[in-house]
Amino acid sequence: MIDKKLLKEIALSESEYLNICELLNREPSSLELGLFGALWSEHCGYKHTKLLLKELPNESARVLSEMGKENAGVLDIGNGMKIVMKVESHNHPSAIEPKEGAATGVGGIVRDIFAMGAYPIAILNSLRFGPQDIPRNKYLLNGVVEGISTYGNCLGIPDVGGEIEFEECYTTNPLVNAMCVGIIDDKSPILNARADKAGDLAILVGADTGRDGIHGASGLASQSLEEGSDSRSAVQVGNPFLEKVLLESCLISAKMEGIIGMQDLGAAGLTSSVIEVAEKSDLGIELNLDKVHLKENAMTPYEIMLSESQERMLIIIDSKNEQKFLKFFNDRDLKANTIGKFNRSKNVKIKYKGDEILNTPVKILTNAPAYELSDKKPKWISEVQKYIPSKNNISDMNKILESLLKSPNISSKKEIYSQFDHQVQLNTIVLPGEADAAVLRLKKGNQAISISIDCDSKKCYLDPEVGASMAVAESCRNIVCTGARPIGLTDGLNLGNPEKMDVQYQITKTIEGLKKACLEFGIPIISGNVSLYNESNQKPIFPTPIIGAIGHIDDYSKTVTASFKSVGDKVIIIGEGQINEDENLLSGSEYQKIFENQLSGSPHIDLNKEFNLQNSLIEIIDNKLINSAHDVSTGGISIAIAESCILGNVGSNILLDGDNKKSIYFGENRSAIIVSCHPRKSGEVIKIANKHNVDSKEIGVVTKNELIINKDIRIKVERLMSIFYNQSD
Amino acid sequence: MNIGIIVFPGTWSDRDCEFALSSFKNVKTFFIWHKESIPKNIDAVILPGGFSYGDHLRAGAIAQFSLVMKDVFQLNQKGSPIIGICNGFQILCEAGILPGALIRNKNLKFNCSFVNLKYKKSKKFTSSIPKNKILKIPISHGEGNYQADKNTLNMLKENDQIAFQYCSESGVINDDANPNGSVNNIAGIYNKNGNVLGMMPHPERSCSIDLGSEDGNLIFKSMIKSF
């Protein structure tokens, strides 16, 4: 029987090994076993999620791609233009080597986008770290930000937005998710990751293949991190300059005659790249490893096939054009070699130094098992869902508001986003921090797109299903607040070890929650990524389904930002503002975490109400009725209003009804948006809300320089700004 | 006027410069790949921002040896207008066309944000800027900390070669307004002859009110008018 240590290294179980022997009708060779380890890894094979992911809605009139079949999802936005987008995680590499882990995360997602023939126009980040008073967590944050900055800035792709949360559960296992959006203009075709016919060639372009990143997909991404283990050799090192040259060259080659397809080399390197293309094309391929340009001599076939060296692309062409393509890349100082030829055999053959060293059916290699997960609710989740009433007797609402504003989950992220180039390409018409989502114009005509990425992981901890629905709702609500209509989503699911029963429940419910919200909103998930085995101190992270949303704006002159604009404007709450005093509004809130030192209760969202709210706001903004929109999220109504004051450098005088002050001011579980408008327009705003069956109410007025809420809160805006931007006392 | 935009491997504001200049009538822009020579009909060149050659060694250090730079030297001798923006400024300093050097930002962090600039009059680059105007233009760099020795600084001052200085919204030049630690808040300089401008801020990024400012256009407009 095979050595258990070896199986652990490639993250295969004994039963999976036996399954392989049965399918092959023999024991696999060590090279084959390496290939199986990669292709059957959680990271490439989606063993624990593929049955569930199939359930997610992924179609609409705009969707041009088939879920899971391409490098990224494609949406038609009219005028012949197409938007390509995807989110991807690089969690474990960033836990070990934050700068390079985050940098190569950006590199990987950008390659996914230009592999489709799309020019990348925006990057967004979703980040999670442990508390910053632990030095290791601080080191991880600084390293990740530096990595994104170093790599992304060099590419000339703006980093236009993102979100970040700090929670205990991410200590030593940070989450680093990067989303990239690309555009295909009318003249260019969408490139697929496939060959047309037998005889087509595969050209490997870009970096030399080295010993870096071996077992990245299997060993690193598909197991829990081990205390004190040194997996640094499994983390790749990026070269953004080479990526930039590769990006520009590949996109020129995408328009050359004879191009058939393109595929990036990411997790599991050549193995997944070549074999997945063969599978999708329903063809076989013969690879010649002697043609792969190497960083060092004496690399074994195993190392060549599993290397995760960065900045490499596979270009699939019609054989007639071979010399033309090779010369094109060489002229641009990129190494390029024809390494494989597709055939009808439906087997992968590998040649090395003249010998055939592998001949295996593609179908068996890609036939990773699919596991059914338990959906039995763990006791501890039922326990935490029992709401523990507020115990503290702090009555100074000013103090609570100030503490919340200072919390790293709420305070300004300027220190981070100012390190990212967010303006290159001249499309960013709403800058980071100005609104709930980024807005990019498309230069052609008045169209724009709005992009957001979001997830409230504390809610997902208390109720994975409701939390996942909330993530969809919030990400869509963010783009709606700029005036955009949501048209597509990408999901980055980050969860714990799927071999544990409670995590199985979390995975099952998370996907159910996503599905429910997507069906209610009629919006498809067009691409995504799953990262499992995220644990800290043997405990799973909070389920963190990160949702990237994209919205369409017909006329960007109507775009709205979050800041209050003019003194005298009316402040209106649209949505669940008929203040529900239920203490449960505080379940999973920032207030509960900071002032009660616990998380408990059942978060709640009414998806139908949420959808109506979003539709009403789209109509209100389309009619140019309001001057600002900002949704109620972390910190509750009082924080949403304070932020609109801070961004506009104005005050406001607000009256909110109700007796249970804490849940009114700081409760988060409501679908509501704070808008401001000229006094003459407020009637029309309320009329449109009514038409959509959405509550709305005038709650106050924009004033010069002080935030006043009832008789409880009274703080100068100058002070709010200094707390928000500098975390000063 | 024919304006050449030089493209090195790693350059990324080439298309942004083309876009910003596309709003000017009578201006044609041409991309010039670093391996090519500059055509005879080119009247002015822009060295755009980016990370030429990945900024390996030092920002701008390798680009100065590109084939195209021979022609840039020649255009300079002829007195043709040359603007180096961000990485282009770094290249011009490395090539010795402009004095001084750009080192890492004082806080060692990349910085992308709007800054305010006070300008010094020049024949070629400021004629369209209203008197006493404070320009609002974005920066985006990790190595924009301008440094020079005492003699060079004295020379720059005496010859009115300090083109732009970082300042507050109201025009006060102080440490608070300095985003990167540059000596004397220097954001851009002219050469002695006045035909070369190097600046860290990106005028092409402030070419439309949609993007938050149109002040960068004033610099391009001045150059085009002066020709």
Interface residues (C-beta under 8 A of the other chain):
Chain A: S149 T150 N153 C154 L155 G156 N239 P240 F241 L242 K244 V245 R332 D333 Y417 S418 Q419 F420 D421 H422 Q423 V424 Q425 L426 T428 I429 L431 R441 K443 Y556
Chain B: P9 G10 W12 S13 R15 D16 F19 A20 G49 G50 F51 Y53 G54 D55 H56 K109 F110 N111 C112 S113 P138 S140 G142 H202 E204 R205 C207 S208 D210 L211 G212
